[in-house]
Structure formats: structure tokens, C-alpha cells
Amino acid sequence: MSYVDGFVLPVPTKNLAKYRRIARLAAKVWREHGALAYVECQGDALQGQPGLPFPRLMKLKPTESVVFGWVLFKSRKHRDQVNARVIKDKRLANLDLPFDMKRMTYGGFKILAES
């Protein structure tokens, strides 16, 4: 069964162009090391009902945007192998991240349904 790493983070809106460059690099690196897909998205329609809207959940400031992303793998074992290679990739070392890592949330997920 496929496996997904998912993440959500607030990015200062003024830093989105810089973040986009990092996201494109990350997508390239993860795909080169074997990820099946890599997607990052900027929040757009975030005030929907029902439930807790992302901005409120993330305690988003008016000057921030929500970024939601996921990486698709063949399995959890495949994910662990790919991520081990990604961690060693020097292209991602020492990046000046334009957001507060303490407010990023991240996790691995078993897929319940897919088509």
C-alpha cells in the first residue's frame, strides 16, 4: 500500500517567492531519490465549513500564507529509503528557510483509500 508524508506550514506571504524556489528544489531532489510524487500548495480557499479552518488551526497571522504539501511513496519502507537519501543530499543542506520551522507540522500516513 502506498504511503504519504504530509506537512503544513505558515510562510510569510512576502517570502513566498523564495519559498517557491526551495519547494521546487525539494520536489526535484525527492523525485530524483525515488518519490513517486511531490506536491506543495499555497492555501487559497481556507474559510470553508465544516471544521476548523487552516488559518485558525495554524494561528496564522494576516501576513502569512498556509502551505500544504505531500510526498507519495510506494510504501513506508520505500519512504524510509528515499528520505535517508534525501537527508544526505547536499543541495538541501544549510538552506535559509523563510519560515518558522517550529510552526511546521509533519507526519507519515497510511493510505485508507486511493484511486
C-alpha positions in Angstrom: 0.0 0.0 0.0 1.2 3.5 -0.9 2.5 5.8 1.9 2.4 9.6 2.2 4.4 12.2 4.1 2.3 15.2 4.7 3.1 18.7 6.1 1.5 22.1 6.7 3.4 25.3 7.5 2.9 29.0 7.6 5.1 31.1 5.3 5.2 34.9 5.5 3.5 36.0 2.3 6.4 38.3 1.5 8.7 35.2 1.4 6.6 33.0 -0.9 8.8 33.6 -4.0 11.8 32.4 -2.0 9.9 29.5 -0.6 8.7 28.5 -4.0 12.3 28.2 -5.2 13.1 25.9 -2.2 9.9 23.9 -2.8 10.9 23.3 -6.5 14.4 22.2 -5.4 12.9 19.9 -2.8 10.5 18.4 -5.4 13.4 17.8 -7.7 15.5 16.1 -5.0 12.7 13.9 -3.6 11.8 12.7 -7.1 15.4 12.1 -8.1 15.7 9.9 -5.0 12.6 7.9 -5.8 9.5 9.6 -4.5 6.5 8.9 -6.8 5.1 12.4 -6.4 5.9 15.6 -4.6 3.3 18.4 -4.3 3.3 21.7 -2.4 0.3 24.1 -2.5 -0.5 27.6 -1.3 -3.7 28.0 0.6 -6.5 29.7 -1.4 -10.0 28.8 -0.1 -9.4 28.3 3.6 -12.5 29.5 5.3 -14.8 26.6 4.4 -17.2 24.8 6.7 -17.5 22.5 8.5 -14.4 22.1 10.6 -11.6 24.2 11.9 -10.2 26.4 9.1 -6.4 26.1 8.5 -5.7 29.8 9.4 -7.3 29.4 12.8 -5.7 26.0 13.4 -2.3 27.3 12.4 -2.8 30.6 14.3 -2.0 32.3 11.0 -1.0 35.9 11.1 -2.6 38.3 8.5 0.8 38.5 6.8 1.2 34.7 6.4 0.1 32.1 3.9 -0.6 28.4 4.5 1.5 25.8 2.6 0.2 22.3 2.4 2.2 19.5 0.8 2.7 15.8 0.5 5.1 13.3 -0.9 3.9 9.9 -2.2 5.9 6.7 -1.8 5.4 3.0 -2.7 5.4 2.0 0.9 6.7 3.1 4.4 9.8 1.1 3.7 10.3 2.9 0.4 9.7 6.3 2.2 12.4 5.5 4.7 14.8 4.6 2.0 14.1 7.7 -0.1 14.2 10.0 2.9 17.5 8.6 4.1 19.0 9.5 0.7 17.3 13.0 0.7 18.8 13.8 4.1 22.3 13.2 2.7 21.7 15.3 -0.4 23.9 18.4 -0.1 21.5 20.5 -2.2 19.2 20.7 0.7 21.9 21.4 3.4 22.1 24.8 5.0 19.1 26.3 3.3 18.0 29.7 4.6 14.4 28.7 5.3 12.0 31.6 5.0 9.5 30.4 7.6 9.4 29.3 11.3 10.2 25.6 11.5 8.7 25.5 15.0 5.3 26.1 13.5 5.5 23.4 10.8 3.6 20.1 11.3 4.6 16.9 9.6 3.8 13.2 9.7 3.7 9.9 7.8 0.3 8.5 6.8 -1.0 5.1 5.7 -3.4 5.5 2.9 -7.0 4.5 3.6 -8.3 4.9 0.1 -6.9 5.8 -3.3 -7.9 5.6 -7.0 
